């Protein structure tokens, strides 16, 4: 009803409403510096009017709701930009550490130390007989090896420090997602249609902003007001009151979930910048500091050290010092007991390719393995492609084929062939067979199958006789079988193959007198896509893991499916772990760290024997063959047999294997020296070498040289076995390594030593520069975004002060209206009285 009471009611509501407006404005002013705070505003509506005969009389003002000035679009943009900026900032900070590690300050860095090392060999070539020149060479080498080791140690420390930061960030995410889930509950239980939990929403957005700095996320608000937060790949971090945790192992981020029956499930998310945020940036840089990856910074530093050691040792092992070896000498490197796994490629799947990244060995993804047609029942092409792909991926295992040669079907002997002598040689083993075409029908060579069986028997007998002859230094590890269209050979053909799995040694057929009849041809055959057993053999001096999906489908391509591949292999789980105890070769040649450098086809090294007065004990050099050597014991046997054949008495010099190392033991009256190593064995076994080790963390100067400077091989044994103190031939050849442009590095690169390292340094510098530029640009972008967000959601003190004055005047006016209504009421009462 209209009247004085109505005026009083309007005044009262206005007073209370503008009091709330003052409180809201005061709340804004108080939170002007609160991170993530969104400016609040009281929404006002006119109150319901009262109908009168002369029209509706207004009911004053009514407070509706306290809302936020909130820009959802810009907030989402800022969240995304936060992730990008956090990623770049993490990379920037980490790369600063990496740049410091690889700092090339003149006089103190690797380039200069390598130059000083080569200069020391040049100086040694000028004065090879001076101890001072030899001492300088050792000192420069020690400085260089120490610097390599320091680089490795600093990288290890950097990797550790980044790992600590990663653990902290992951724990922060897990804690924050739990808080957001709790806030979801508080917000949904507090809010109604007209009441919004503004401060709780601001707190939730601020936590979400911190999460976005750590990892890429997408989010949306449900109709209940709760947030659902997802990783970019769709895995949930928060949904309503639930949250999920993250963890890291082996530089890979994992998402965890617990099923209704209490089982924990984890899913690999990634290991690099693609994850976004600080975590993605840290993982990206840390990935470049991890072991066993030839493509990253540490891997390429190790590749440099590996190549440096290999090249220097290869040349040093060819030379001789001022003295010969007079005491027991042990190879520094070990031929470790190697795990050996052989599988036959399924011929029914010969043409089926295996997609890239399906096969994973030691966490290294193998490229595409293409298929190919079979050859007489064997998937030779696919086996070759698999070996090539595995080795190209540098997985930490060596993949090998096994050599096989098959002829065409033999021609049955005719009656007139009786008594003909078939002769040829296989790897210098002479084969001779006299054709018999008059024996009883079931036994004569006029039957094709019988003839093939007789020839195969003659081959195997001749090879066996050769191998049992104690004067032959190495065995011919080849066997012959009759082809049957499933074993690589046509029906009734002669099939030759190496007996040791993973032996790629050549099979050499020569001097055939009746090639058309026996189906074989002269030639040297190596393990390629048309000359192998269809098997893939993996060697490793360490335990290794193989994965190929969620089941054994792809493992079965290699005969590795179905369980039982290794003691702990479970059927149909798509993976297995394998080690020496599961199947291996003791003191294997493939157990050497530099095994890929070995040449075991017709190669070897020379040993010169001397009396203790320096005269030759034997007039001629002893050439040791390591042809087809499969184990270190094969090499020791070849050495001892070769010495015996050359006329050395058994006690003059003996070779044996101890602790997976080759040991040379001369008697008290004899000495020896090495020369002309065409097999690279001396370098691989670290005999007469300058360095030990195979990576930046293991490189060291050979302690034998440190303790006896006269053993530095500046010269070489000449063709007559003579050694001259002033010989500098090997030192000069050593200096040529610095300029060699065809050095091969782990991973396949070919360059000079300096060029390879400078490429690494340039890449690190370029990456850091790019990251810095991207960070500066994105920092400007987010600054502008925040300005745009603040123009809507931020608190302006000037604006709030103006509002306070406005609300104050409105409040005062409402109070004045109450006073006026009071006076009107008093006047009315006085009239009535």
DOGU-848104 format. One line per field, with one value per residue (C-alpha): x, y, z; residue in one letter. Coordinates in steps of 0.02 Angstrom, whole numbers. Layout:
<pts>
xx	[X, ...]
yy	[Y, ...]
zz	[Z, ...]
aa	[A, ...]
</pts>
This chain:
<pts>
xx	[0, 61, 98, 228, 268, 301, 423, 506, 519, 597, 723, 763, 793, 899, 1001, 1033, 1066, 1193, 1274, 1302, 1369, 1494, 1544, 1569, 1673, 1773, 1801, 1869, 1985, 2047, 2090, 2172, 2337, 2262, 2325, 2184, 2051, 1907, 1819, 1646, 1491, 1322, 1181, 1033, 852, 704, 589, 412, 296, 129, -23, -131, -280, -168, -31, 107, 213, 394, 456, 634, 791, 827, 998, 994, 1164, 1349, 1431, 1607, 1672, 1741, 1808, 1803, 1881, 2030, 2054, 2066, 2188, 2297, 2295, 2361, 2491, 2547, 2586, 2689, 2781, 2813, 2882, 3000, 3055, 3100, 3198, 3283, 3341, 3398, 3488, 3585, 3657, 3693, 3778, 3887, 3937, 3986, 4069, 4208, 4312, 4478, 4615, 4498, 4382, 4376, 4424, 4584, 4627, 4608, 4720, 4849, 4842, 4875, 5015, 5096, 5104, 5179, 5312, 5339, 5370, 5511, 5594, 5524, 5670, 5651, 5560, 5507, 5413, 5330, 5283, 5201, 5097, 5036, 4998, 4896, 4802, 4766, 4699, 4588, 4520, 4491, 4394, 4286, 4252, 4211, 4089, 4006, 3998, 3923, 3793, 3750, 3731, 3626, 3515, 3495, 3452, 3321, 3252, 3228, 3135, 3028, 2982, 2934, 2827, 2738, 2702, 2635, 2517, 2453, 2424, 2340, 2222, 2169, 2134, 2033, 1929, 1893, 1849, 1731, 1637, 1635, 1576, 1437, 1373, 1377, 1306, 1124, 1037, 1062, 1217, 1391, 1543, 1650, 1799, 1806, 1798, 1942, 2044, 2006, 2054, 2216, 2262, 2213, 2327, 2471, 2431, 2433, 2608, 2665, 2581, 2464, 2281, 2107, 1960, 1775, 1641, 1497, 1317, 1345, 1486, 1625, 1780, 1833, 2018, 2098, 2273, 2294, 2281, 2114, 2168, 2074, 2160, 2002, 1820, 1699, 1762, 1888, 2068, 2208, 2395, 2549, 2720, 2884, 3005, 3143, 3110, 2934, 2778, 2639, 2456, 2386, 2212, 2143, 2007, 1853, 1935, 2087, 2208, 2323, 2331, 2462, 2475, 2629, 2601, 2765, 2943, 2969, 2910, 2748, 2680, 2689, 2718, 2868, 2863, 2872, 3016, 3114, 3085, 3141, 3309, 3333, 3302, 3459, 3561, 3507, 3617, 3598, 3528, 3653, 3551, 3551, 3687, 3763, 3748, 3843, 3975, 3994, 4000, 4142, 4238, 4201, 4267, 4416, 4468, 4438, 4538, 4685, 4690, 4678, 4831, 4928, 4900, 4990, 5148, 5285, 5371, 5554, 5534, 5441, 5323, 5425, 5300, 5124, 5012, 4824, 4698, 4613, 4443, 4336, 4243, 4090, 3977, 3847, 3662, 3616, 3438, 3399, 3229, 3173, 3066, 2896, 2894, 2704, 2722, 2869, 2779, 2696, 2783, 2804, 2760, 2889, 2898, 2809, 2965, 3050, 3216, 3288, 3162, 3230, 3100, 3145, 3098, 2987, 3031, 2979, 2931, 2985, 2958, 3024, 3167, 3142, 3046, 3153, 3105, 3279, 3231, 3128, 3265, 3390, 3273, 3244, 3431, 3460, 3319, 3371, 3552, 3502, 3402, 3559, 3462, 3608, 3600, 3688, 3575, 3657, 3614, 3686, 3765, 3687, 3726, 3617, 3656, 3534, 3478, 3620, 3618, 3606, 3760, 3750, 3821, 3973, 4012, 4070, 4242, 4238, 4316, 4221, 4333, 4313, 4355, 4250, 4344, 4508, 4453, 4479, 4331, 4351, 4219, 4225, 4063, 3991, 3857, 3873, 3837, 3671, 3525, 3485, 3666, 3730, 3736, 3619, 3484, 3477, 3435, 3571, 3700, 3656, 3670, 3841, 3908, 3845, 3926, 4091, 4087, 4050, 4182, 4315, 4271, 4269, 4440, 4507, 4439, 4512, 4685, 4778, 4890, 4747, 4732, 4546, 4396, 4288, 4118, 4014, 3899, 3811, 3635, 3528, 3402, 3219, 3130, 3101, 3280, 3337, 3383, 3292, 3255, 3416, 3529, 3680, 3649, 3798, 3774, 3875, 3849, 3859, 3700, 3732, 3895, 3900, 4070, 4091, 4068, 4196, 4174, 4316, 4398, 4242, 4280, 4102, 3994, 3849, 3836, 3840, 3740, 3866, 3964, 4129, 4114, 4124, 3954, 3912, 3757, 3642, 3457, 3479, 3610, 3550, 3460, 3304, 3352, 3381, 3508, 3524, 3683, 3707, 3831, 3688, 3512, 3394, 3206, 3100, 2924, 2803, 2629, 2503, 2514, 2638, 2572, 2726, 2849, 2786, 2853, 3026, 2977, 2983, 2799, 2705, 2808, 2966, 3085, 3185, 3149, 3022, 2930, 2741, 2644, 2548, 2599, 2697, 2864, 3006, 3173, 3324, 3497, 3649, 3572, 3426, 3546, 3719, 3898, 4039, 4180, 4093, 4176, 4008, 4035, 4166, 4112, 4189, 4129, 4059, 4239, 4299, 4343, 4333, 4342, 4519, 4592, 4713, 4867, 5054, 5162, 5352, 5451, 5617, 5748, 5780, 5934, 5825, 5868, 5734, 5683, 5597, 5655, 5479, 5326, 5187, 5022, 4872, 4706, 4543, 4443, 4269, 4320, 4160, 4231, 4388, 4445, 4443, 4570, 4679, 4679, 4725, 4870, 4941, 4922, 4999, 5149, 5173, 5160, 5290, 5414, 5396, 5420, 5267, 5338, 5402, 5234, 5063, 4890, 4744, 4578, 4556, 4411, 4350, 4517, 4655, 4819, 4990, 5123, 5303, 5438, 5586, 5694, 5572, 5480, 5353, 5278, 5122, 5105, 4991, 4821, 4696, 4560, 4551, 4564, 4705, 4606, 4445, 4528, 4632, 4801, 4946, 4820, 4836, 4667, 4547, 4359, 4224, 4128, 4150, 4128, 4249, 4393, 4564, 4746, 4811, 4897, 5033, 5090, 5076, 5192, 5312, 5333, 5441, 5285, 5210, 5206, 5288, 5368, 5324, 5404, 5476, 5453, 5607, 5551, 5673, 5633, 5724, 5724, 5713, 5567, 5423, 5315, 5171, 5172, 5155, 5011, 4930, 4928, 4834, 4681, 4646, 4616, 4525, 4357, 4288, 4275, 4113, 4019, 3887, 3723, 3796, 3871, 4033, 4145, 4308, 4323, 4325, 4184, 4071, 4097, 4077, 3913, 3852, 3907, 3825, 3662, 3658, 3690, 3560, 3430, 3461, 3448, 3286, 3212, 3264, 3183, 3024, 3017, 3035, 2899, 2778, 2812, 2756, 2602, 2548, 2581, 2457, 2334, 2342, 2310, 2157, 2098, 2126, 2028, 1876, 1915, 2048, 2019, 2045, 2070, 2016, 1855, 1822, 1853, 1728, 1606, 1633, 1591, 1438, 1380, 1416, 1308, 1172, 1182, 1174, 1027, 936, 971, 905, 749, 722, 740, 613, 493, 515, 473, 320, 264, 288, 188, 49, 43, 36, -112, -204, -175]
yy	[0, 172, 292, 347, 167, 128, 272, 209, 33, 98, 197, 46, -70, 62, 84, -102, -126, 13, -50, -215, -117, -34, -203, -278, -128, -139, -324, -280, -148, -267, -399, -283, -380, -554, -671, -736, -626, -578, -414, -437, -333, -324, -343, -228, -233, -121, -198, -249, -102, -77, -52, 99, 177, 308, 188, 75, 147, 84, -24, 43, -63, -247, -335, -487, -573, -543, -596, -595, -498, -656, -681, -869, -859, -755, -860, -1018, -931, -882, -1061, -1123, -986, -1025, -1203, -1142, -1017, -1143, -1265, -1137, -1071, -1246, -1279, -1109, -1137, -1315, -1270, -1137, -1278, -1381, -1232, -1211, -1394, -1382, -1213, -1196, -1065, -1058, -1157, -1248, -1344, -1505, -1433, -1357, -1512, -1622, -1503, -1509, -1699, -1705, -1576, -1688, -1830, -1712, -1662, -1846, -1883, -1755, -1836, -2013, -2069, -1931, -1973, -1792, -1797, -1959, -1886, -1735, -1850, -1945, -1784, -1712, -1876, -1876, -1698, -1747, -1905, -1811, -1677, -1810, -1888, -1717, -1681, -1847, -1814, -1641, -1710, -1843, -1708, -1601, -1749, -1781, -1599, -1594, -1757, -1678, -1533, -1655, -1753, -1592, -1534, -1701, -1702, -1524, -1576, -1724, -1610, -1474, -1590, -1659, -1481, -1443, -1600, -1543, -1367, -1444, -1523, -1361, -1257, -1375, -1393, -1205, -1131, -1109, -1023, -850, -878, -906, -959, -824, -833, -1023, -1011, -887, -1002, -1149, -1049, -994, -1175, -1225, -1088, -1162, -1335, -1266, -1199, -1376, -1474, -1451, -1469, -1438, -1407, -1369, -1332, -1452, -1398, -1424, -1297, -1428, -1429, -1577, -1568, -1675, -1698, -1661, -1846, -1861, -1940, -1862, -1773, -1712, -1759, -1698, -1757, -1881, -1850, -1953, -1952, -1941, -2020, -2035, -2176, -2192, -2013, -2059, -1981, -2102, -2080, -2191, -2258, -2380, -2497, -2542, -2704, -2612, -2646, -2505, -2463, -2350, -2271, -2195, -2012, -1956, -1902, -1732, -1558, -1625, -1640, -1451, -1351, -1358, -1548, -1562, -1438, -1527, -1697, -1630, -1570, -1716, -1835, -1763, -1810, -1992, -2144, -2265, -2141, -2107, -1960, -1851, -1739, -1871, -2004, -1896, -1852, -2038, -2067, -1940, -2023, -2194, -2144, -2052, -2203, -2321, -2223, -2187, -2366, -2439, -2342, -2365, -2553, -2560, -2488, -2530, -2437, -2432, -2601, -2761, -2859, -2966, -3003, -3071, -2955, -2952, -2869, -2723, -2756, -2905, -3015, -3025, -3175, -3119, -3157, -3236, -3249, -3327, -3333, -3394, -3271, -3349, -3388, -3376, -3193, -3157, -3022, -2942, -2783, -2729, -2543, -2420, -2401, -2568, -2662, -2580, -2645, -2569, -2426, -2384, -2388, -2487, -2421, -2506, -2687, -2723, -2895, -2990, -3151, -3315, -3413, -3600, -3588, -3455, -3272, -3211, -3037, -2998, -3065, -2951, -2802, -2837, -2844, -2683, -2592, -2652, -2601, -2432, -2396, -2421, -2519, -2582, -2755, -2816, -2900, -3027, -3144, -3317, -3348, -3478, -3523, -3638, -3705, -3765, -3946, -4064, -4165, -4353, -4448, -4536, -4708, -4633, -4523, -4668, -4633, -4447, -4345, -4192, -4067, -3895, -3803, -3722, -3591, -3671, -3845, -3961, -4070, -4221, -4348, -4493, -4522, -4698, -4738, -4928, -4971, -5052, -4940, -4880, -4827, -4757, -4577, -4598, -4562, -4374, -4382, -4513, -4410, -4255, -4352, -4421, -4248, -4171, -4313, -4286, -4100, -4127, -4263, -4153, -4005, -4117, -4189, -4013, -3957, -4106, -4073, -3989, -3894, -3791, -3633, -3601, -3711, -3696, -3684, -3731, -3878, -3946, -4013, -4073, -3944, -3989, -3826, -3778, -3754, -3623, -3741, -3818, -4004, -4106, -3953, -3926, -3801, -3731, -3631, -3571, -3677, -3535, -3431, -3251, -3290, -3180, -3244, -3270, -3439, -3454, -3583, -3602, -3714, -3809, -3924, -3984, -3836, -3882, -4054, -4007, -3845, -3735, -3587, -3511, -3354, -3268, -3259, -3151, -3137, -3026, -3029, -3181, -3278, -3307, -3437, -3331, -3311, -3154, -3169, -3038, -3019, -2913, -2907, -2844, -2899, -2828, -2806, -2826, -2755, -2763, -2710, -2778, -2959, -3078, -3052, -2960, -3057, -3213, -3146, -3191, -3350, -3257, -3269, -3387, -3367, -3453, -3329, -3298, -3365, -3229, -3219, -3227, -3286, -3158, -3002, -2929, -2916, -3014, -2989, -3092, -3117, -3230, -3360, -3379, -3420, -3355, -3376, -3373, -3251, -3206, -3100, -3009, -2974, -2842, -2660, -2629, -2794, -2707, -2660, -2839, -2913, -3102, -3147, -3193, -3063, -3070, -2991, -3023, -3072, -3055, -3162, -3102, -3171, -3073, -2994, -2915, -3035, -3126, -3292, -3340, -3281, -3249, -3163, -3266, -3222, -3260, -3285, -3245, -3307, -3359, -3332, -3342, -3339, -3271, -3450, -3471, -3329, -3403, -3572, -3491, -3398, -3553, -3659, -3523, -3508, -3696, -3705, -3565, -3664, -3582, -3699, -3720, -3621, -3471, -3385, -3449, -3373, -3415, -3340, -3282, -3178, -3151, -3072, -3133, -3164, -3179, -3264, -3269, -3369, -3282, -3285, -3223, -3063, -3016, -2872, -2844, -2779, -2769, -2796, -2814, -2883, -2737, -2868, -2783, -2621, -2710, -2816, -2666, -2746, -2625, -2482, -2304, -2283, -2395, -2373, -2343, -2187, -2016, -2089, -2235, -2164, -2175, -2181, -2359, -2381, -2487, -2334, -2219, -2335, -2367, -2224, -2334, -2430, -2280, -2344, -2204, -2325, -2487, -2657, -2659, -2797, -2887, -2880, -2743, -2603, -2435, -2312, -2162, -2228, -2104, -2185, -2229, -2058, -1973, -2087, -2045, -1858, -1898, -1950, -1767, -1733, -1894, -1845, -2022, -2068, -2160, -2121, -2218, -2176, -2176, -2000, -1980, -1830, -1776, -1786, -1596, -1576, -1699, -1612, -1438, -1491, -1544, -1379, -1279, -1376, -1345, -1159, -1147, -1239, -1124, -970, -1030, -1067, -895, -809, -911, -873, -686, -685, -789, -685, -531, -625, -674, -497, -432, -570, -526, -344, -395, -506, -369, -245, -353, -448, -346, -223, -40, 63, 222, 141, 65, 230, 314, 174, 194, 379, 340, 204, 319, 457, 331, 265, 442, 483, 327, 380, 555, 477, 382, 546, 629, 483, 494, 679, 647, 512, 626, 766, 645, 582, 759, 799, 644, 687]
zz	[0, -45, 92, 216, 264, 83, 73, 231, 160, -1, 102, 211, 61, -24, 134, 151, -34, -47, 110, 18, -133, -18, 53, -121, -176, -15, -48, -221, -150, -17, -149, -275, -257, -232, -371, -480, -401, -517, -484, -407, -436, -353, -477, -439, -497, -459, -330, -368, -394, -305, -419, -381, -466, -539, -588, -517, -380, -384, -242, -238, -265, -236, -231, -344, -339, -317, -480, -555, -702, -782, -959, -989, -1161, -1106, -950, -1057, -1175, -1027, -962, -1130, -1139, -961, -1016, -1164, -1057, -919, -1047, -1123, -953, -894, -1054, -1042, -863, -897, -1057, -965, -859, -1016, -1100, -946, -952, -1136, -1116, -1244, -1152, -1242, -1157, -1040, -1156, -1254, -1424, -1356, -1255, -1410, -1508, -1369, -1374, -1561, -1542, -1411, -1539, -1666, -1539, -1497, -1681, -1678, -1526, -1505, -1397, -1265, -1103, -1084, -1250, -1198, -1029, -1109, -1221, -1068, -974, -1117, -1131, -945, -954, -1099, -1017, -855, -948, -1032, -862, -787, -928, -897, -709, -734, -853, -724, -592, -709, -746, -559, -522, -659, -592, -421, -500, -598, -442, -354, -501, -515, -328, -345, -484, -383, -233, -335, -428, -259, -200, -356, -330, -151, -212, -339, -194, -94, -243, -299, -121, -87, -245, -292, -437, -361, -255, -331, -230, -309, -193, -203, -392, -392, -282, -397, -553, -471, -431, -607, -675, -575, -644, -822, -792, -756, -896, -1045, -995, -1062, -945, -945, -818, -795, -764, -578, -574, -555, -665, -769, -810, -945, -1011, -1195, -1239, -1149, -984, -839, -696, -609, -633, -500, -332, -408, -457, -536, -502, -613, -588, -680, -713, -842, -895, -949, -871, -823, -779, -641, -609, -483, -544, -444, -387, -320, -463, -518, -702, -779, -951, -1031, -1073, -1150, -1117, -1196, -1237, -1312, -1134, -1116, -960, -846, -840, -1029, -1036, -900, -979, -1148, -1082, -963, -1108, -1188, -1035, -1018, -1049, -1195, -1320, -1460, -1524, -1369, -1296, -1181, -1317, -1440, -1311, -1280, -1468, -1480, -1337, -1412, -1584, -1510, -1406, -1551, -1679, -1563, -1500, -1674, -1729, -1568, -1571, -1740, -1664, -1544, -1404, -1357, -1272, -1312, -1200, -1081, -944, -931, -1031, -1009, -1123, -1035, -1115, -1071, -1194, -1084, -1076, -1202, -1201, -1369, -1431, -1600, -1681, -1851, -1947, -1980, -2167, -2171, -2120, -2235, -2334, -2182, -2127, -1947, -1930, -1865, -1676, -1647, -1596, -1446, -1380, -1220, -1237, -1411, -1549, -1704, -1875, -2001, -2042, -2220, -2280, -2434, -2526, -2458, -2533, -2524, -2362, -2275, -2247, -2292, -2349, -2195, -2080, -2167, -2152, -1967, -1929, -2025, -1935, -1761, -1784, -1858, -1700, -1592, -1463, -1359, -1439, -1595, -1722, -1835, -1977, -2005, -2175, -2290, -2470, -2575, -2747, -2878, -2882, -2926, -3085, -3062, -3122, -3288, -3319, -3403, -3252, -3147, -3074, -3111, -2972, -2914, -2826, -2751, -2590, -2454, -2355, -2410, -2357, -2506, -2552, -2664, -2712, -2835, -2928, -2913, -3040, -3040, -2859, -2815, -2870, -2696, -2668, -2832, -2888, -3035, -2906, -2878, -2693, -2660, -2756, -2653, -2491, -2541, -2587, -2424, -2327, -2418, -2376, -2192, -2178, -2256, -2143, -1990, -2035, -2057, -1889, -1796, -1869, -1726, -1846, -1913, -1806, -1832, -1865, -2019, -1935, -2087, -2113, -2268, -2283, -2427, -2487, -2466, -2520, -2336, -2276, -2401, -2541, -2688, -2677, -2689, -2687, -2576, -2436, -2339, -2180, -2031, -1877, -1750, -1735, -1783, -1873, -2028, -2086, -2272, -2354, -2493, -2631, -2754, -2884, -2935, -3080, -3116, -3066, -3180, -3102, -2918, -2932, -2840, -2910, -2861, -2756, -2588, -2506, -2356, -2249, -2352, -2397, -2510, -2412, -2235, -2133, -2107, -1925, -1821, -1681, -1544, -1441, -1286, -1143, -1033, -996, -1126, -1147, -1303, -1321, -1466, -1416, -1293, -1352, -1436, -1612, -1676, -1569, -1655, -1820, -1751, -1659, -1493, -1448, -1336, -1177, -1120, -1203, -1047, -874, -832, -999, -988, -1138, -1241, -1144, -1290, -1200, -1123, -1036, -1087, -1013, -1022, -907, -1028, -1169, -1208, -1264, -1136, -1174, -1336, -1468, -1474, -1288, -1327, -1317, -1489, -1563, -1717, -1763, -1776, -1945, -1935, -2119, -2169, -2051, -1906, -1828, -1819, -1672, -1675, -1552, -1480, -1365, -1206, -1288, -1423, -1563, -1661, -1585, -1748, -1918, -1979, -1910, -1833, -1917, -1807, -1896, -1808, -1957, -1895, -1712, -1610, -1434, -1354, -1327, -1517, -1527, -1390, -1479, -1643, -1563, -1482, -1639, -1748, -1630, -1631, -1821, -1836, -1733, -1563, -1419, -1310, -1165, -1264, -1270, -1219, -1234, -1122, -1065, -887, -820, -999, -1043, -1158, -1066, -1151, -1046, -1111, -1024, -942, -1098, -1229, -1272, -1405, -1502, -1607, -1785, -1938, -1859, -2003, -1889, -1765, -1629, -1534, -1524, -1476, -1341, -1285, -1312, -1342, -1340, -1276, -1192, -1099, -1094, -1223, -1168, -1091, -917, -939, -1041, -957, -1009, -1009, -840, -923, -1021, -870, -774, -919, -1043, -1154, -1206, -1297, -1476, -1574, -1698, -1789, -1811, -1987, -2114, -2048, -1866, -1819, -1695, -1698, -1553, -1669, -1769, -1772, -1907, -1791, -1706, -1875, -1921, -1754, -1797, -1957, -1855, -1816, -2001, -2045, -2120, -2128, -1945, -1907, -1747, -1651, -1736, -1911, -1929, -2026, -1989, -1911, -1723, -1709, -1833, -1742, -1575, -1648, -1727, -1555, -1476, -1616, -1595, -1407, -1435, -1573, -1469, -1320, -1431, -1509, -1338, -1273, -1422, -1406, -1220, -1246, -1379, -1278, -1124, -1221, -1280, -1104, -1041, -1168, -1127, -942, -985, -1085, -944, -815, -918, -884, -724, -638, -497, -540, -383, -473, -528, -358, -270, -387, -349, -162, -174, -278, -159, -10, -83, -122, 56, 126, 14, 74, 254, 216, 142, 305, 401, 288, 306, 494, 493, 385, 504, 655, 571, 532, 710, 778, 666, 723, 905]
aa	[X, X, X, X, X, X, X, X, X, X, X, X, X, X, X, X, X, X, X, X, X, X, X, X, X, X, X, X, X, X, X, X, X, X, X, X, X, X, X, X, X, X, X, X, X, X, X, X, X, X, X, X, X, X, X, X, X, X, X, X, X, X, X, X, X, X, X, X, X, X, X, X, X, X, X, X, X, X, X, X, X, X, X, X, X, X, X, X, X, X, X, X, X, X, X, X, X, X, X, X, X, X, X, X, X, X, X, X, X, X, X, X, X, X, X, X, X, X, X, X, X, X, X, X, X, X, X, X, X, X, X, X, X, X, X, X, X, X, X, X, X, X, X, X, X, X, X, X, X, X, X, X, X, X, X, X, X, X, X, X, X, X, X, X, X, X, X, X, X, X, X, X, X, X, X, X, X, X, X, X, X, X, X, X, X, X, X, X, X, X, X, X, X, X, X, X, X, X, X, X, X, X, X, X, X, X, X, X, X, X, X, X, X, X, X, X, X, X, X, X, X, X, X, X, X, X, X, X, X, X, X, X, X, X, X, X, X, X, X, X, X, X, X, X, X, X, X, X, X, X, X, X, X, X, X, X, X, X, X, X, X, X, X, X, X, X, X, X, X, X, X, X, X, X, X, X, X, X, X, X, X, X, X, X, X, X, X, X, X, X, X, X, X, X, X, X, X, X, X, X, X, X, X, X, X, X, X, X, X, X, X, X, X, X, X, X, X, X, X, X, X, X, X, X, X, X, X, X, X, X, X, X, X, X, X, X, X, X, X, X, X, X, X, X, X, X, X, X, X, X, X, X, X, X, X, X, X, X, X, X, X, X, X, X, X, X, X, X, X, X, X, X, X, X, X, X, X, X, X, X, X, X, X, X, X, X, X, X, X, X, X, X, X, X, X, X, X, X, X, X, X, X, X, X, X, X, X, X, X, X, X, X, X, X, X, X, X, X, X, X, X, X, X, X, X, X, X, X, X, X, X, X, X, X, X, X, X, X, X, X, X, X, X, X, X, X, X, X, X, X, X, X, X, X, X, X, X, X, X, X, X, X, X, X, X, X, X, X, X, X, X, X, X, X, X, X, X, X, X, X, X, X, X, X, X, X, X, X, X, X, X, X, X, X, X, X, X, X, X, X, X, X, X, X, X, X, X, X, X, X, X, X, X, X, X, X, X, X, X, X, X, X, X, X, X, X, X, X, X, X, X, X, X, X, X, X, X, X, X, X, X, X, X, X, X, X, X, X, X, X, X, X, X, X, X, X, X, X, X, X, X, X, X, X, X, X, X, X, X, X, X, X, X, X, X, X, X, X, X, X, X, X, X, X, X, X, X, X, X, X, X, X, X, X, X, X, X, X, X, X, X, X, X, X, X, X, X, X, X, X, X, X, X, X, X, X, X, X, X, X, X, X, X, X, X, X, X, X, X, X, X, X, X, X, X, X, X, X, X, X, X, X, X, X, X, X, X, X, X, X, X, X, X, X, X, X, X, X, X, X, X, X, X, X, X, X, X, X, X, X, X, X, X, X, X, X, X, X, X, X, X, X, X, X, X, X, X, X, X, X, X, X, X, X, X, X, X, X, X, X, X, X, X, X, X, X, X, X, X, X, X, X, X, X, X, X, X, X, X, X, X, X, X, X, X, X, X, X, X, X, X, X, X, X, X, X, X, X, X, X, X, X, X, X, X, X, X, X, X, X, X, X, X, X, X, X, X, X, X, X, X, X, X, X, X, X, X, X, X, X, X, X, X, X, X, X, X, X, X, X, X, X, X, X, X, X, X, X, X, X, X, X, X, X, X, X, X, X, X, X, X, X, X, X, X, X, X, X, X, X, X, X, X, X, X, X, X, X, X, X, X, X, X, X, X, X, X, X, X, X, X, X, X]
</pts>
